[in-house]
Amino acid sequence: MNCRDINHLLDINLHNRLTRAQSEAAEQHLASCPTCREEWANWNVIAALPVPRMSAALPGRIALALHSGATAQQNPSRRPFVVGSLVLAGAAVAAAVAWQIAQSDREDTSAQTTSSSTVASVMGIDVDVQQPAQPEASPNASLKPGAPLGTDASDVVPLDPRTIVVLKRPEAAADAQAIVVADQCHDAIVSQLRTIAGVKLITGGASRPEVARPNLLPAPDQDIGRRLGAGHVLMISTENGCRATLYNTQTGMLDGGGMYGGPQPPTDLNSFARHMMQNMRDGALTDTATMIADARTTLFDAALSDEARLEGLWKLMRPSDPGAIRGAFDKDVVGAAVQIAAKSANADTRESLWAGLRGVHDPQLVQPLLQALVSDPAASVRRQAATSLHTFLDVPGVREALQRAAAEDPDSEPAMVCCVESVREAADRAAVADDDFHSWVRSRLLDADLPPRSRLFAMAPFTSDGRMVHSLAKVGEDAAGIVFDIGRREQNPQVRRLAWDVLRSAKPDPTFVPVLLGDLNNHPDEYVRASAARLLTRHAGSAEVREALERAADDPSMEVRRAASRGW
Amino acid sequence: MPGKDNKRFSTLVEPHLDALYRAAYRLTRNRADAEDLVQEACMRAFARLTELRDAGPVKAWLLRVLHNIFIDGTRRARLSPMEETSGTLALAAEATCPAPTPEESLDSAQRAAQLERAWLRLDRSHRVLLALRAEGYTLAEISGITNIAIDALTMRLYRARQSLTRCLHEEQAPSARLPMEAVK
């Protein structure tokens, strides 16, 4: 076993799921491998760090934020706001006026002198969506001030992510001291932001004080950003000394931020501002293209180790934005990855590469993947190759190769843990077209000739091809009953546990409760008891279930106690 | 906000707030940031309430939302200055040791403080996996939250622990130590 295999075992062992032989193998490896020993020791320290309780006010704060966020979304045109040196609306507090007037001239001057790419403040532009006004011409053409204010949203110019509207937002309750601190904070951050090449700042504006701190950009401020073509709105408030919050204008969502704690004027505000600037620069203000360019630089750097170059490939796998990043997998990237795979003697690296390229439809991948499927000595690599070949089912010969592997690969037995498929299983799944997937899952579930584990495994949401079945409803209304029946009859604790785990994706069915209660109360396998407890927490409306879960607080197994108290 | 949605959302989410907060704290090592992260996750989750019907278990769905915010958009977790993070450990880090030899240089408090700084330098995609692991979620559960297949997940956990140790070594090397504001 190599280090990675042992790490896999140790991860599993966090839930005490190893056999004695596996535990001994892991212990022996740790005793002889100082690298693994150090890595695990370090992580154990991190895992043991305490987590303080959340504040009791958090639920209320969230409720308030939900309410105010929704209100802002519902009534976008009812709330006056300003950009520029004048605060509109009588309700705006004197503090806000003082805050703005004290700053505006200074900002305007420094903006023009510190950087030619910085846009001076849009002084004198008073904006009220109820009384539309025309903006003055911007001193910098690249500002793209947008359509005349008050026109339809459809007229608004495209947003530039590197244009930021900076708004101050004094809280209604802010005192003079708080204003001073926030003012200094504003200056320091603006000054730092001006050092970023290509960033355009629109300063001198203020937002109206809000009763609640919104985690959504207030609609009027969002409108300001849109009309000025600014991709971001940076709000600097007096809250807790100084809170700087960067919002994405398009979505109104947070895109970064930070808070300078403490009521006193900070002594190291510049450090905080620099920190803010660096994070904005490296995060929200780095566009996808730049991020891709950085990743490519790493990937193509032949002087780096294979492992290091691989990090470049991982950078291209941003889970929540796969569409944008997938475009980065051009022939050069794929070619570099294939090249590394061809020469790497490290099975982990080869597996990582094929995993990283899953879903990339580049024909130059087909032959190397087929080669890996047939001849790579490591089962983990063949398994990943099979999974990644799913993308090429339309290429002649690929489906047949997968079917052959499903029938002939030497790795035919499921691995020792439930979550790792054999190569045969992986190839079998990979050979199924997406359109047929749910019916394939269903046919497996219904196939009484298959071993129960294999039947359930088709349903389990943790296979290597990423096609997770989160909802039992997708494979048929009666599927939950079938899974329950398999679990009820199956004596193998792993399979029984898997059945209860799978059922967590189904609608709660009270007819399952008696069997689950029996398992929670009596099953000798602690993990079956824990899985039953997790499932039962969905029936906590029943007094009998509640009592059983409460009794489980005395279960000798920590896994069961946690499951009964936390659910899932 | 339709009151019915609001009530439904509260009923669904409130039982899981503590779990969300714990995960968020692990990520940020900072209570204020953790609570903000949870709040944003709730805001975003509320906006997607209609998705919930098909999204499976509520807690996993909420953690998925929180995970996505942390990974992709919100840099809140790495934005606060260090003076806001765990005072106890910061103090421990400042404790002096009488002329330690290299072997003795890391007493447990110092090591924890160094590790915490290393933790905050760790790539967010690695941090989130280890944080969920530290919270006791199983590989299957983390797979469901992060949408990373199990095979890739175990590999990435392995790499995450390697990276943590690399970050620690950088933290321990005086010449390589970065000012705190440069911490990712």
Interface residues (C-beta under 8 A of the other chain):
Chain A: C3 R4 N7 H8 D11 I12 L14 H15 E38 E39 W40 N42 W43 V45 I46 A47 L49 V51 P52 M54 S55 L58 P59 R61 I62 A63 A65 L66 H67 G69 A70 T71 Q74 N215 L216 N240 N248 M253 L254 D255 G256 G257 G258 M259 Y260 G261 D268 S271 F272 R274 H275 M276 Q278 N279 M280 D282 G283 A284 W314 R318 P319 S320 D321 D348 E351 S352 A355 S380 R383 Q384 T387 C419 V420 A460 P461 F462 T463 S464 D465 G466 M468 H470 S471 A473 D501 R504 S505 R562 R566 G567 W568
Chain B: M1 N6 F9 S10 E14 P15 L17 D18 A19 Y21 R22 Y25 R26 R29 R31 A32 D33 A34 E35 D36 V38 Q39 E40 C42 M43 R44 F46 D54 A55 G56 P57 K59 A60 N68 I69 I71 D72 G73 T74 R75 R76 R78 L79 S80 P81 E83 E84 S86 L89 S108 R111 A112 L115 E116 A118 W119 S125 L130 R133 A134 G136 T138 L139 A140 E141 S143 G144 T146 N147 I148 A149 I150 D151 A152 T154 M155 L157 Y158 R161 Q162 L164 T165 L168 P179 M180 E181 A182 V183 K184
